[in-house]
């Protein structure tokens, strides 16, 4: 329960920082990218529950998801865009589907 409260606080903080950046610069593109990155990182975080079947892939996915959240914070605060950090959880998602396809029941 505490992790949900912490996640809600972090999401509210991200929303506040995105709004303050928009209010200061009036840059609609930066606002859309910031909201999109937060939604993408939230999807990656939610997908972690699906990966509980394969523990090593799940651990790697959680580490890469934390890296993704760090990259989102860097983009919102410093405007530094690192695509390999932002999209790195896609590698473990792809590996998850590849392993599931390979070991599926015939």
C-alpha positions as CSV (number, residue, x, y, z in Angstrom):
1,X,0.0,0.0,0.0
2,X,2.9,2.4,0.8
3,X,4.3,1.9,-2.7
4,X,1.0,3.0,-4.3
5,X,1.1,6.2,-2.2
6,X,4.7,6.8,-3.2
7,X,3.9,6.2,-6.9
8,X,0.9,8.7,-6.6
9,X,3.2,11.3,-5.1
10,X,5.8,10.8,-7.8
11,X,3.2,11.1,-10.5
12,X,1.7,14.3,-9.0
13,X,5.2,15.7,-8.8
14,X,5.9,14.9,-12.4
15,X,2.6,16.4,-13.4
16,X,3.4,19.6,-11.5
17,X,6.9,19.9,-13.0
18,X,5.5,19.4,-16.5
19,X,2.8,22.0,-15.9
20,X,5.4,24.5,-14.5
21,X,7.6,24.0,-17.5
22,X,4.7,24.6,-19.8
23,X,3.6,27.7,-17.8
24,X,7.1,29.1,-18.0
25,X,7.9,28.4,-21.7
26,X,4.4,27.9,-23.3
27,X,6.0,25.1,-25.3
28,X,3.1,22.7,-26.2
29,X,5.5,20.1,-27.8
30,X,7.5,19.8,-24.6
31,X,4.3,19.4,-22.7
32,X,3.1,16.6,-25.0
33,X,6.4,14.8,-24.9
34,X,6.6,15.0,-21.1
35,X,3.1,13.6,-20.7
36,X,3.8,10.9,-23.3
37,X,7.0,9.8,-21.6
38,X,5.3,9.6,-18.2
39,X,2.5,7.5,-19.7
40,X,5.1,5.3,-21.4
41,X,7.1,4.8,-18.2
42,X,3.8,4.0,-16.4
43,X,3.1,1.3,-19.0
44,X,6.5,-0.2,-18.6
45,X,6.0,-0.2,-14.8
46,X,2.6,-1.9,-15.1
47,X,4.0,-4.5,-17.5
48,X,6.4,-5.7,-14.7
49,X,3.5,-7.7,-13.1
50,X,3.2,-9.8,-16.3
51,X,6.8,-10.8,-16.2
52,X,6.6,-12.4,-12.8
53,X,6.7,-15.8,-14.6
54,X,10.3,-15.3,-15.7
55,X,12.2,-14.0,-12.7
56,X,15.6,-13.1,-14.3
57,X,13.8,-11.1,-17.1
58,X,11.6,-9.5,-14.5
59,X,14.6,-8.3,-12.4
60,X,16.2,-6.9,-15.6
61,X,13.0,-5.2,-16.6
62,X,12.6,-3.6,-13.2
63,X,16.2,-2.3,-13.3
64,X,15.6,-0.9,-16.9
65,X,12.2,0.6,-15.8
66,X,14.0,2.5,-13.0
67,X,16.5,3.7,-15.6
68,X,13.6,4.8,-17.7
69,X,12.0,6.8,-14.9
70,X,15.4,8.4,-14.3
71,X,15.5,9.4,-17.9
72,X,12.0,10.8,-17.7
73,X,13.0,13.0,-14.8
74,X,16.1,14.2,-16.6
75,X,14.0,15.1,-19.6
76,X,11.5,17.0,-17.5
77,X,14.0,18.8,-15.3
78,X,17.1,19.3,-17.6
79,X,15.6,18.8,-21.1
80,X,18.1,16.0,-21.9
81,X,16.6,13.4,-24.1
82,X,18.3,9.9,-24.1
83,X,16.3,7.5,-26.2
84,X,18.3,4.4,-25.3
85,X,17.5,5.0,-21.6
86,X,13.8,5.8,-22.3
87,X,13.1,2.8,-24.5
88,X,15.4,0.2,-22.8
89,X,12.5,-1.7,-21.1
90,X,11.3,-2.6,-24.6
91,X,14.3,-5.0,-24.8
92,X,13.1,-7.0,-21.9
93,X,9.5,-6.9,-23.1
94,X,10.7,-8.3,-26.5
95,X,12.8,-10.9,-24.7
96,X,9.8,-11.9,-22.7
97,X,7.7,-12.4,-25.8
98,X,10.5,-14.2,-27.5
99,X,11.0,-16.7,-24.6
100,X,7.2,-17.2,-24.3
101,X,6.9,-17.9,-28.0
102,X,9.9,-20.3,-27.9
103,X,8.6,-22.3,-24.9
104,X,4.9,-22.3,-25.7
105,X,3.0,-25.5,-25.6
106,X,2.5,-27.2,-28.9
